[in-house]
Amino acid sequence: MTDNIINAFSTPIYLSEVKGSTFDNVQEEIESCLDKLNMRMNDDWGKTHYMSDPNFVEHLFEKYSLNSLMDAIDRHLKRYMKQIGYPLKKYHYDSSWVALFEPTNYGHIHDHGAVDISGVYYHKTNGKDGKIFFESPNTNLASSKAFNHLSNSMTCEPKEGRILLFPGWLKHGIKMNETDDTRISLSFNIYFDYD
């Protein structure tokens, strides 16, 4: 018998890209609604970055008919659920919003609570204006000398058209934008409809 490592209790994070004409349509839809938004900071968060809805009650995608974006999310959500073996039937958006990161803006570590899936779509980025990072959900690893190095965070670079989907309970944040550019992403929360 050979020695094996079993990576028990992993947390699947879905990473893919919206491409081709779908990408063009999504980008155009988003551009058409950006001028209509009242971007503001959430005072409860310590004024870290701008959001279209700091209270997370609005469904921006529906309000501005971002149908190409919702169709793309639907395709990727179905792929994600198929890969983890979950028979997705129905779901609905809890909320969706735009996040804008000016130079020196960042996003503190947080989670999205009891929602089933959270996600982000990168609309405008130079790739160096604030990586998303995920904290290990297994905090017990940090208490052991042998496993402490496995308890670190994982980062993912932003890229225009990139979509990330992950469990709503997974703690994450956004590194500081240390460039002179503005990054724009769209985030969302999804609940599954259980029979």
Short mmCIF file of the C-alpha atoms (twelve columns), coordinates in Angstrom:
data_MODEL
# 
_entry.id   MODEL 
# 
loop_
_atom_site.group_PDB 
_atom_site.id 
_atom_site.type_symbol 
_atom_site.label_atom_id 
_atom_site.label_alt_id 
_atom_site.label_comp_id 
_atom_site.label_asym_id 
_atom_site.label_seq_id 
_atom_site.Cartn_x 
_atom_site.Cartn_y 
_atom_site.Cartn_z 
_atom_site.pdbx_PDB_model_num 
ATOM 1   C CA . MET A 1   0.000   0.000  0.000   1 
ATOM 2   C CA . THR A 2   1.250   3.506  -0.824  1 
ATOM 3   C CA . ASP A 3   0.995   6.472  1.489   1 
ATOM 4   C CA . ASN A 4   -1.904  8.822  0.748   1 
ATOM 5   C CA . ILE A 5   -3.155  12.160 2.000   1 
ATOM 6   C CA . ILE A 6   -6.914  12.617 2.043   1 
ATOM 7   C CA . ASN A 7   -7.897  16.282 2.029   1 
ATOM 8   C CA . ALA A 8   -10.877 15.855 4.341   1 
ATOM 9   C CA . PHE A 9   -13.625 18.462 4.642   1 
ATOM 10  C CA . SER A 10  -12.462 20.718 1.822   1 
ATOM 11  C CA . THR A 11  -14.421 23.852 0.914   1 
ATOM 12  C CA . PRO A 12  -15.172 23.990 -2.812  1 
ATOM 13  C CA . ILE A 13  -14.807 27.450 -4.361  1 
ATOM 14  C CA . TYR A 14  -15.875 27.812 -7.981  1 
ATOM 15  C CA . LEU A 15  -13.716 29.961 -10.274 1 
ATOM 16  C CA . SER A 16  -14.444 30.491 -13.958 1 
ATOM 17  C CA . GLU A 17  -14.789 33.211 -16.559 1 
ATOM 18  C CA . VAL A 18  -17.550 34.697 -18.654 1 
ATOM 19  C CA . LYS A 19  -16.221 34.908 -22.217 1 
ATOM 20  C CA . GLY A 20  -17.028 35.832 -25.797 1 
ATOM 21  C CA . SER A 21  -20.245 37.576 -26.736 1 
ATOM 22  C CA . THR A 22  -21.719 36.780 -23.306 1 
ATOM 23  C CA . PHE A 23  -18.888 38.758 -21.700 1 
ATOM 24  C CA . ASP A 24  -19.517 41.671 -24.065 1 
ATOM 25  C CA . ASN A 25  -23.255 41.652 -23.291 1 
ATOM 26  C CA . VAL A 26  -22.689 41.460 -19.532 1 
ATOM 27  C CA . GLN A 27  -20.159 44.296 -19.581 1 
ATOM 28  C CA . GLU A 28  -22.497 46.476 -21.659 1 
ATOM 29  C CA . GLU A 29  -25.430 45.825 -19.301 1 
ATOM 30  C CA . ILE A 30  -23.367 46.769 -16.282 1 
ATOM 31  C CA . GLU A 31  -22.038 49.949 -17.910 1 
ATOM 32  C CA . SER A 32  -25.611 51.009 -18.712 1 
ATOM 33  C CA . CYS A 33  -26.632 50.991 -15.051 1 
ATOM 34  C CA . LEU A 34  -23.503 52.376 -13.335 1 
ATOM 35  C CA . ASP A 35  -24.427 56.032 -13.979 1 
ATOM 36  C CA . LYS A 36  -27.786 55.503 -12.271 1 
ATOM 37  C CA . LEU A 37  -26.299 54.259 -8.998  1 
ATOM 38  C CA . ASN A 38  -25.786 56.260 -5.828  1 
ATOM 39  C CA . MET A 39  -22.566 54.690 -4.592  1 
ATOM 40  C CA . ARG A 40  -21.979 55.245 -0.882  1 
ATOM 41  C CA . MET A 41  -19.981 53.869 1.995   1 
ATOM 42  C CA . ASN A 42  -21.428 51.716 4.712   1 
ATOM 43  C CA . ASP A 43  -20.686 53.598 7.945   1 
ATOM 44  C CA . ASP A 44  -21.118 50.373 9.930   1 
ATOM 45  C CA . TRP A 45  -18.166 48.890 8.021   1 
ATOM 46  C CA . GLY A 46  -15.780 51.721 8.806   1 
ATOM 47  C CA . LYS A 47  -15.979 53.375 5.384   1 
ATOM 48  C CA . THR A 48  -13.777 50.790 3.643   1 
ATOM 49  C CA . HIS A 49  -15.272 50.954 0.119   1 
ATOM 50  C CA . TYR A 50  -18.293 52.106 -1.869  1 
ATOM 51  C CA . MET A 51  -21.447 50.058 -2.475  1 
ATOM 52  C CA . SER A 52  -24.674 50.579 -4.360  1 
ATOM 53  C CA . ASP A 53  -26.607 49.164 -1.392  1 
ATOM 54  C CA . PRO A 54  -24.738 49.145 1.928   1 
ATOM 55  C CA . ASN A 55  -27.811 47.612 3.626   1 
ATOM 56  C CA . PHE A 56  -27.916 44.540 1.334   1 
ATOM 57  C CA . VAL A 57  -31.672 44.626 0.749   1 
ATOM 58  C CA . GLU A 58  -31.782 45.527 -2.945  1 
ATOM 59  C CA . HIS A 59  -31.624 43.136 -5.893  1 
ATOM 60  C CA . LEU A 60  -29.675 45.341 -8.281  1 
ATOM 61  C CA . PHE A 61  -29.551 42.690 -11.043 1 
ATOM 62  C CA . GLU A 62  -33.333 42.575 -11.234 1 
ATOM 63  C CA . LYS A 63  -33.871 46.313 -10.732 1 
ATOM 64  C CA . TYR A 64  -31.634 47.175 -13.716 1 
ATOM 65  C CA . SER A 65  -32.522 44.097 -15.819 1 
ATOM 66  C CA . LEU A 66  -29.006 42.640 -15.853 1 
ATOM 67  C CA . ASN A 67  -30.392 39.556 -17.600 1 
ATOM 68  C CA . SER A 68  -27.194 38.540 -19.413 1 
ATOM 69  C CA . LEU A 69  -25.348 38.588 -16.089 1 
ATOM 70  C CA . MET A 70  -28.064 36.549 -14.358 1 
ATOM 71  C CA . ASP A 71  -28.050 34.037 -17.241 1 
ATOM 72  C CA . ALA A 72  -24.271 33.690 -16.960 1 
ATOM 73  C CA . ILE A 73  -24.495 33.232 -13.180 1 
ATOM 74  C CA . ASP A 74  -27.215 30.615 -13.711 1 
ATOM 75  C CA . ARG A 75  -24.981 28.564 -16.056 1 
ATOM 76  C CA . HIS A 76  -22.007 28.767 -13.690 1 
ATOM 77  C CA . LEU A 77  -24.103 28.020 -10.598 1 
ATOM 78  C CA . LYS A 78  -25.455 24.867 -12.279 1 
ATOM 79  C CA . ARG A 79  -21.897 23.772 -13.175 1 
ATOM 80  C CA . TYR A 80  -20.721 24.401 -9.615  1 
ATOM 81  C CA . MET A 81  -23.555 22.415 -8.083  1 
ATOM 82  C CA . LYS A 82  -23.073 19.564 -10.560 1 
ATOM 83  C CA . GLN A 83  -19.371 19.380 -9.661  1 
ATOM 84  C CA . ILE A 84  -20.129 19.064 -5.945  1 
ATOM 85  C CA . GLY A 85  -22.986 16.617 -6.546  1 
ATOM 86  C CA . TYR A 86  -25.909 18.773 -5.446  1 
ATOM 87  C CA . PRO A 87  -29.155 18.421 -7.462  1 
ATOM 88  C CA . LEU A 88  -30.010 22.121 -7.858  1 
ATOM 89  C CA . LYS A 89  -33.676 22.707 -8.638  1 
ATOM 90  C CA . LYS A 90  -34.795 26.211 -7.757  1 
ATOM 91  C CA . TYR A 91  -33.104 29.213 -6.199  1 
ATOM 92  C CA . HIS A 92  -33.616 32.924 -5.746  1 
ATOM 93  C CA . TYR A 93  -31.426 35.955 -5.166  1 
ATOM 94  C CA . ASP A 94  -31.456 37.375 -1.672  1 
ATOM 95  C CA . SER A 95  -29.586 40.508 -2.747  1 
ATOM 96  C CA . SER A 96  -27.151 41.846 -5.336  1 
ATOM 97  C CA . TRP A 97  -25.058 45.010 -5.423  1 
ATOM 98  C CA . VAL A 98  -22.091 46.823 -6.957  1 
ATOM 99  C CA . ALA A 99  -18.878 47.267 -4.964  1 
ATOM 100 C CA . LEU A 100 -16.447 50.013 -5.953  1 
ATOM 101 C CA . PHE A 101 -12.881 50.136 -4.636  1 
ATOM 102 C CA . GLU A 102 -11.004 53.395 -5.060  1 
ATOM 103 C CA . PRO A 103 -7.267  53.602 -4.239  1 
ATOM 104 C CA . THR A 104 -6.644  52.599 -0.564  1 
ATOM 105 C CA . ASN A 105 -10.132 50.989 -0.276  1 
ATOM 106 C CA . TYR A 106 -10.401 47.413 0.987   1 
ATOM 107 C CA . GLY A 107 -12.969 44.953 2.312   1 
ATOM 108 C CA . HIS A 108 -12.664 43.663 5.847   1 
ATOM 109 C CA . ILE A 109 -13.056 39.975 6.715   1 
ATOM 110 C CA . HIS A 110 -16.723 38.991 6.752   1 
ATOM 111 C CA . ASP A 111 -19.174 36.317 5.688   1 
ATOM 112 C CA . HIS A 112 -22.655 36.441 4.215   1 
ATOM 113 C CA . GLY A 113 -24.381 34.445 6.923   1 
ATOM 114 C CA . ALA A 114 -26.968 31.803 6.155   1 
ATOM 115 C CA . VAL A 115 -27.232 32.274 2.385   1 
ATOM 116 C CA . ASP A 116 -26.444 29.140 0.409   1 
ATOM 117 C CA . ILE A 117 -24.152 30.690 -2.207  1 
ATOM 118 C CA . SER A 118 -22.348 34.018 -2.423  1 
ATOM 119 C CA . GLY A 119 -20.557 35.215 -5.487  1 
ATOM 120 C CA . VAL A 120 -18.704 37.981 -7.236  1 
ATOM 121 C CA . TYR A 121 -18.329 39.023 -10.871 1 
ATOM 122 C CA . TYR A 122 -15.411 41.304 -11.795 1 
ATOM 123 C CA . HIS A 123 -16.489 44.082 -14.146 1 
ATOM 124 C CA . LYS A 124 -13.527 46.476 -14.117 1 
ATOM 125 C CA . THR A 125 -10.100 45.616 -12.766 1 
ATOM 126 C CA . ASN A 126 -6.413  45.868 -13.625 1 
ATOM 127 C CA . GLY A 127 -5.775  42.574 -11.790 1 
ATOM 128 C CA . LYS A 128 -3.698  44.231 -9.059  1 
ATOM 129 C CA . ASP A 129 -6.310  46.450 -7.420  1 
ATOM 130 C CA . GLY A 130 -7.425  44.194 -4.594  1 
ATOM 131 C CA . LYS A 131 -7.336  40.409 -4.454  1 
ATOM 132 C CA . ILE A 132 -10.143 38.582 -2.701  1 
ATOM 133 C CA . PHE A 133 -8.929  36.291 0.068   1 
ATOM 134 C CA . PHE A 134 -10.642 33.421 1.840   1 
ATOM 135 C CA . GLU A 135 -9.924  32.414 5.408   1 
ATOM 136 C CA . SER A 136 -9.638  28.728 6.254   1 
ATOM 137 C CA . PRO A 137 -12.879 27.595 7.916   1 
ATOM 138 C CA . ASN A 138 -10.868 25.127 10.003  1 
ATOM 139 C CA . THR A 139 -9.596  27.475 12.701  1 
ATOM 140 C CA . ASN A 140 -8.397  24.524 14.781  1 
ATOM 141 C CA . LEU A 141 -5.436  24.035 12.429  1 
ATOM 142 C CA . ALA A 142 -3.869  27.199 13.870  1 
ATOM 143 C CA . SER A 143 -3.598  25.606 17.316  1 
ATOM 144 C CA . SER A 144 -1.143  22.939 16.156  1 
ATOM 145 C CA . LYS A 145 2.539   23.456 15.337  1 
ATOM 146 C CA . ALA A 146 2.380   20.756 12.673  1 
ATOM 147 C CA . PHE A 147 -0.713  22.120 10.906  1 
ATOM 148 C CA . ASN A 148 -0.488  25.870 11.581  1 
ATOM 149 C CA . HIS A 149 0.937   26.589 8.122   1 
ATOM 150 C CA . LEU A 150 -2.222  25.055 6.576   1 
ATOM 151 C CA . SER A 151 -4.526  27.520 8.341   1 
ATOM 152 C CA . ASN A 152 -3.555  30.510 6.218   1 
ATOM 153 C CA . SER A 153 -5.789  32.321 3.778   1 
ATOM 154 C CA . MET A 154 -6.082  31.698 0.056   1 
ATOM 155 C CA . THR A 155 -6.123  34.585 -2.441  1 
ATOM 156 C CA . CYS A 156 -7.546  34.946 -5.928  1 
ATOM 157 C CA . GLU A 157 -6.680  37.706 -8.376  1 
ATOM 158 C CA . PRO A 158 -9.488  39.728 -9.908  1 
ATOM 159 C CA . LYS A 159 -9.860  39.548 -13.686 1 
ATOM 160 C CA . GLU A 160 -12.490 41.139 -15.882 1 
ATOM 161 C CA . GLY A 161 -15.160 38.526 -16.588 1 
ATOM 162 C CA . ARG A 162 -14.069 36.262 -13.732 1 
ATOM 163 C CA . ILE A 163 -16.815 34.783 -11.588 1 
ATOM 164 C CA . LEU A 164 -16.363 33.245 -8.151  1 
ATOM 165 C CA . LEU A 165 -19.002 31.242 -6.277  1 
ATOM 166 C CA . PHE A 166 -18.588 30.018 -2.715  1 
ATOM 167 C CA . PRO A 167 -20.556 29.051 0.411   1 
ATOM 168 C CA . GLY A 168 -22.101 32.113 2.065   1 
ATOM 169 C CA . TRP A 169 -20.599 31.201 5.442   1 
ATOM 170 C CA . LEU A 170 -16.998 31.287 4.150   1 
ATOM 171 C CA . LYS A 171 -15.086 34.211 5.637   1 
ATOM 172 C CA . HIS A 172 -13.442 36.441 3.055   1 
ATOM 173 C CA . GLY A 173 -12.149 39.945 2.496   1 
ATOM 174 C CA . ILE A 174 -10.545 42.144 -0.151  1 
ATOM 175 C CA . LYS A 175 -6.944  43.310 0.002   1 
ATOM 176 C CA . MET A 176 -6.282  47.042 -0.207  1 
ATOM 177 C CA . ASN A 177 -6.340  48.618 -3.643  1 
ATOM 178 C CA . GLU A 178 -2.762  49.891 -3.846  1 
ATOM 179 C CA . THR A 179 -3.084  51.114 -7.445  1 
ATOM 180 C CA . ASP A 180 -4.342  54.399 -8.866  1 
ATOM 181 C CA . ASP A 181 -7.265  52.668 -10.598 1 
ATOM 182 C CA . THR A 182 -10.821 51.952 -9.514  1 
ATOM 183 C CA . ARG A 183 -12.046 48.344 -9.286  1 
ATOM 184 C CA . ILE A 184 -15.728 47.531 -9.840  1 
ATOM 185 C CA . SER A 185 -17.280 44.194 -8.989  1 
ATOM 186 C CA . LEU A 186 -20.816 42.922 -8.565  1 
ATOM 187 C CA . SER A 187 -21.664 40.684 -5.630  1 
ATOM 188 C CA . PHE A 188 -24.711 38.606 -4.868  1 
ATOM 189 C CA . ASN A 189 -26.290 36.165 -2.444  1 
ATOM 190 C CA . ILE A 190 -28.422 33.166 -3.411  1 
ATOM 191 C CA . TYR A 191 -30.809 31.003 -1.404  1 
ATOM 192 C CA . PHE A 192 -31.848 27.562 -2.587  1 
ATOM 193 C CA . ASP A 193 -35.573 26.845 -2.577  1 
ATOM 194 C CA . TYR A 194 -36.110 23.598 -0.692  1 
ATOM 195 C CA . ASP A 195 -39.100 21.380 -1.452  1 
# 
